[in-house]
Amino acid sequence: MRVQSWSLALAVVAWAAGCATGPRPTIEPGFAARAYTPGRIALLPPDVFVVLDQVGDNDPVRSAALGQAVSVETVRAVEQALRARGYDVDLSARWDGILGSDGTLLVSRDELGALAGGIVAFANSPEGGAQGPATVPRLVAPELAARVGWATQSDALLYVNVKGAVTTPGKRAATILAVVFIVVIVAAIIVLATQRGGGGSRPSGIGGGPRAQPLGRASAPSGGWHGASAPARAAPARSTGWHGGGAVPAVPRGARVFRGGGGPGIGVAVIVPLDEPVYTHDGSVGYDDPVFAGDELYVSMTLVSTYDGRVLWHARDNLDLAADHPTDVDRMVHTFLDTLPPALPHPPSPAATAAPDASRPTAPP
């Protein structure tokens, strides 16, 4: 018995240690080696799909309101985390487009949607689940990434996709009652079987009745809150030049390019499951409303170079956190962004920024 207890204790410790490690991202080798690094990051509005799991039918209005609140908290937490790691942050991107200081539309909502669709296509691919150094470069809609970089004067853009469920206190209580009920029934069956099981004969009445109906029920698929109401900020004056350290690496031939319009949940309004690492921008998230409910979040974050569309850093993972608590949103953001290499501590040398004027057009097509 002592051996089993120690084994169980070690297993619990190992499980807890594994949960505490957080996601292991895939990272572009040059970025990991600090051969070059972005200095300014444009944050795209996050896509947030959150279900408020209640007793009875879930209220889509309350779920949408929760999703909006989570989106605002995510923007705040991401901005603070990026600045703490030494990056300048631009928040001028909104899902209705990016505007210049004079109100001119620099990037349309359709272009931002297509860019998000390309990032989702990458996140849903086998490459999106990889860990460690990226052996082959992966590109996301290079022309759209460059357009966002030109409009925001940013070296990279960060896209965050969150889907999850938050259980209400009433649903938690119902879950506990269901567990207690099942435990009592199982205990009663064991006692009954023990009392009748002397001669090895099969107790009468077991296995012959009608099947019990499943306890779970399907609920309407949840919608998503696309983007936070981030404070409007004018786009900075347009300029050219590479703000990172070192030269922009050339893109090898044969690198795979991801664009919006293909893959699950991209370009069409489809429903993706909540409990799988599949994300969507245009669709919605389906939730089976399980009896044994719990808080959970599935998160994907992707950093893309605005010079060539190269995926610099990407991580996706699921976390047992409650999105309705700002402290848990902070934990979610830091669990991911603490694995992001920090910005270079010193500005790049003049030689590093003198040459690449041609790398960014003054007005992209």
Buried (B, 14 or more C-beta within 10 A) or exposed (E): EEEEEEEEEEEEEEEEEEEEEBBEBBBBEBBBEBBBBBBBBBBBBBBBBBBBBBBEEBEBEBBBBBBBBBBBBBBBBBBBBBEEBEBBBBBBBBBEBBBBEEEEEBBEEEBBBBBBBBBBBBBBBEBBEBEEEBEEBBBBBBEBBBBBBBBBBBBBBBBBBBBBBBBBEEBBEBBEEBEEEEEEEEEEEEEEEEEBEEEEEEEEEEEEEEEEEEEEEEBBBBBBBBBBEBEEBEBBEBEEBBBBBBBBBEBEEEBEBBBBEEBBBBBEEBBBBBBEBBBBBBBBBBBBBBBEBBBBBBBBBBBBBBBBBBBBBBBBBBBEBBBBBBEBBBBBBBBBBEBBBEBBEEEBEEEBBEEBEEBBEEEBE
